[in-house]
């Protein structure tokens, strides 16, 4: 580092942990806080949605099996109004559960029991991607009248901006970058999650 030039640390990550198992929530929050992540715990879906209206989170860690309002319902509602990265944490590891969660707008999926280190790495990766800090600067994608600016997550059609969530943008980008090619649903999900 040059004298007189300071590198700014990235802003702290603020996470909403939606988990009804109080012991697991406390242990997970303690580990994440020990690594600089600010954590707000919500024990159920109703409280999670209240917290999400009150605070702008960088990432949501969402259990599927919650009392009252289930995790899939919470995921659907969060995605309808926000592009916050959603990482599902659940004991339900069947492919159908993963696919449904991802189709409803989740960005990643981690099956319990999970490694706290892996969870932290996935959180950091999702937040980097959401903040536009993952990989080299992306070049614009243009297909006909459609123009996509990946660095700003901005899409225009014929010069008019299209309102999209981050997930919808990544889906449109995956399709636009492969215009003229047929993609399976599984391949699209891989591309949107960044596993291409």
C-alpha positions as CSV (number, residue, x, y, z in Angstrom):
1,X,0.0,0.0,0.0
2,X,1.3,3.5,-0.9
3,X,1.9,6.0,1.8
4,X,-1.1,8.3,2.3
5,X,-3.5,6.0,0.5
6,X,-5.9,3.9,2.5
7,X,-7.8,1.0,1.3
8,X,-11.4,1.1,2.6
9,X,-12.6,-2.1,4.2
10,X,-15.8,-3.4,2.6
11,X,-18.9,-2.5,4.6
12,X,-19.9,-5.0,7.2
13,X,-22.4,-7.7,6.2
14,X,-25.8,-7.5,7.9
15,X,-27.6,-10.9,7.8
16,X,-31.1,-12.0,8.8
17,X,-31.0,-15.5,10.2
18,X,-34.5,-17.1,10.2
19,X,-34.2,-20.2,12.4
20,X,-36.7,-21.6,14.9
21,X,-34.1,-23.8,16.6
22,X,-32.8,-21.4,19.2
23,X,-29.6,-23.3,20.0
24,X,-28.6,-23.6,16.3
25,X,-29.5,-20.0,15.7
26,X,-27.4,-18.9,18.7
27,X,-24.4,-21.0,17.6
28,X,-24.6,-19.9,14.0
29,X,-24.9,-16.2,15.0
30,X,-22.0,-16.5,17.4
31,X,-19.7,-17.9,14.7
32,X,-20.8,-15.4,12.1
33,X,-20.4,-12.5,14.5
34,X,-16.9,-13.7,15.3
35,X,-16.1,-13.2,11.6
36,X,-17.5,-9.7,11.3
37,X,-21.1,-10.4,10.2
38,X,-23.9,-8.6,12.0
39,X,-26.7,-11.0,12.7
40,X,-30.4,-10.4,13.5
41,X,-32.3,-13.6,14.5
42,X,-35.9,-14.2,13.6
43,X,-37.5,-17.4,15.1
44,X,-40.3,-17.6,12.6
45,X,-41.6,-16.4,9.2
46,X,-43.8,-13.6,10.5
47,X,-41.0,-12.0,12.5
48,X,-38.6,-12.5,9.6
49,X,-40.9,-10.4,7.3
50,X,-41.2,-7.8,10.0
51,X,-37.4,-7.5,10.4
52,X,-37.0,-7.4,6.6
53,X,-39.4,-4.4,6.4
54,X,-37.5,-2.7,9.2
55,X,-33.8,-3.3,8.2
56,X,-32.1,-3.5,4.8
57,X,-30.2,-6.8,5.0
58,X,-27.2,-7.9,2.8
59,X,-28.3,-11.5,3.0
60,X,-31.1,-13.7,4.4
61,X,-30.4,-17.1,5.8
62,X,-33.7,-18.9,5.7
63,X,-34.8,-22.2,7.2
64,X,-37.6,-23.9,5.3
65,X,-39.4,-25.6,8.2
66,X,-40.7,-22.8,10.4
67,X,-43.6,-22.6,12.7
68,X,-46.6,-20.6,11.3
69,X,-45.5,-19.1,8.1
70,X,-43.2,-21.5,6.2
71,X,-39.8,-20.7,4.7
72,X,-41.0,-21.1,1.0
73,X,-43.8,-18.6,1.6
74,X,-41.3,-16.2,3.3
75,X,-38.9,-16.7,0.3
76,X,-41.6,-15.9,-2.2
77,X,-42.7,-12.7,-0.3
78,X,-39.1,-11.5,0.2
79,X,-38.3,-12.0,-3.5
80,X,-41.5,-10.2,-4.6
81,X,-40.3,-7.0,-3.0
82,X,-36.5,-7.3,-2.7
83,X,-33.4,-8.5,-4.5
84,X,-31.6,-9.4,-1.3
85,X,-29.6,-12.7,-1.6
86,X,-31.5,-15.5,0.0
87,X,-29.6,-18.6,1.2
88,X,-31.8,-21.5,2.2
89,X,-30.6,-23.6,5.2
90,X,-32.6,-26.7,5.8
91,X,-32.6,-30.4,6.7
92,X,-34.8,-31.0,3.6
93,X,-32.1,-31.9,1.0
94,X,-34.1,-33.6,-1.7
95,X,-33.7,-32.3,-5.2
96,X,-37.4,-31.3,-5.4
97,X,-37.0,-29.1,-2.3
98,X,-33.9,-27.4,-3.7
99,X,-35.4,-26.8,-7.1
100,X,-38.6,-25.3,-5.6
101,X,-36.6,-23.0,-3.3
102,X,-34.5,-21.8,-6.2
103,X,-37.5,-21.3,-8.5
104,X,-39.1,-19.2,-5.8
105,X,-36.1,-16.9,-5.8
106,X,-33.5,-18.3,-3.4
107,X,-30.0,-17.7,-4.6
108,X,-28.3,-20.7,-2.9
109,X,-29.1,-23.8,-0.8
110,X,-27.2,-25.4,2.0
111,X,-28.4,-28.7,3.7
112,X,-28.1,-29.2,7.4
113,X,-25.9,-30.1,9.1
114,X,-23.6,-27.6,7.4
115,X,-20.1,-26.4,8.0
116,X,-20.0,-22.9,9.6
117,X,-16.9,-22.1,7.4
118,X,-18.8,-23.1,4.3
119,X,-21.8,-21.0,5.3
120,X,-19.6,-18.0,5.9
121,X,-17.9,-18.5,2.5
122,X,-21.3,-18.8,0.7
123,X,-22.6,-15.6,2.5
124,X,-19.5,-13.7,1.4
125,X,-19.8,-14.9,-2.2
126,X,-23.5,-14.0,-2.4
127,X,-22.9,-10.5,-0.9
128,X,-19.9,-9.9,-3.2
129,X,-22.1,-10.9,-6.2
130,X,-25.0,-8.6,-5.0
131,X,-22.6,-5.7,-4.5
132,X,-21.1,-6.3,-8.0
133,X,-17.7,-7.2,-6.6
134,X,-17.4,-10.7,-8.0
135,X,-15.0,-11.4,-10.8
136,X,-13.7,-9.0,-13.4
137,X,-15.9,-6.1,-14.5
138,X,-18.6,-7.5,-16.8
139,X,-19.2,-6.2,-20.3
140,X,-22.6,-5.2,-21.5
141,X,-24.7,-7.8,-23.2
142,X,-26.8,-6.6,-26.2
143,X,-29.3,-8.8,-28.1
144,X,-31.4,-6.9,-30.5
145,X,-33.2,-4.1,-28.6
146,X,-32.3,-5.7,-25.3
147,X,-29.3,-4.3,-23.4
148,X,-27.9,-5.6,-20.1
149,X,-25.4,-3.8,-17.9
150,X,-24.2,-6.5,-15.5
151,X,-22.1,-4.1,-13.3
152,X,-25.3,-2.1,-12.5
153,X,-27.8,-5.0,-12.8
154,X,-29.7,-2.8,-15.3
155,X,-31.7,-4.0,-18.2
156,X,-33.2,-1.9,-21.0
157,X,-35.5,-2.8,-23.9
158,X,-35.6,-0.3,-26.7
159,X,-34.0,2.3,-24.4
160,X,-36.7,1.8,-21.6
161,X,-35.5,0.4,-18.3
162,X,-37.0,-2.9,-17.2
163,X,-37.6,-3.4,-13.5
164,X,-36.0,-6.8,-12.5
165,X,-34.9,-8.5,-9.2
166,X,-31.3,-9.6,-9.1
167,X,-32.4,-13.2,-9.7
168,X,-34.6,-12.2,-12.8
169,X,-31.7,-10.2,-14.1
170,X,-29.3,-13.1,-13.8
171,X,-31.8,-15.4,-15.5
172,X,-32.3,-12.9,-18.4
173,X,-28.5,-12.5,-18.7
174,X,-28.0,-16.3,-18.9
175,X,-30.5,-16.5,-21.7
176,X,-29.2,-13.4,-23.5
177,X,-25.6,-14.6,-23.4
178,X,-26.7,-17.8,-25.0
179,X,-29.2,-16.5,-27.5
180,X,-30.2,-19.1,-30.1
181,X,-29.3,-22.0,-27.8
182,X,-31.7,-24.3,-26.0
183,X,-31.0,-24.6,-22.3
184,X,-32.4,-27.2,-19.8
185,X,-34.0,-25.9,-16.6
186,X,-31.2,-27.5,-14.6
187,X,-28.6,-25.7,-16.8
188,X,-30.4,-22.4,-16.4
189,X,-30.4,-22.8,-12.6
190,X,-26.6,-23.6,-12.6
191,X,-25.9,-20.5,-14.7
192,X,-28.0,-18.2,-12.5
193,X,-26.3,-19.5,-9.4
194,X,-22.9,-18.9,-11.0
195,X,-21.8,-22.5,-11.4
196,X,-21.3,-22.2,-15.2
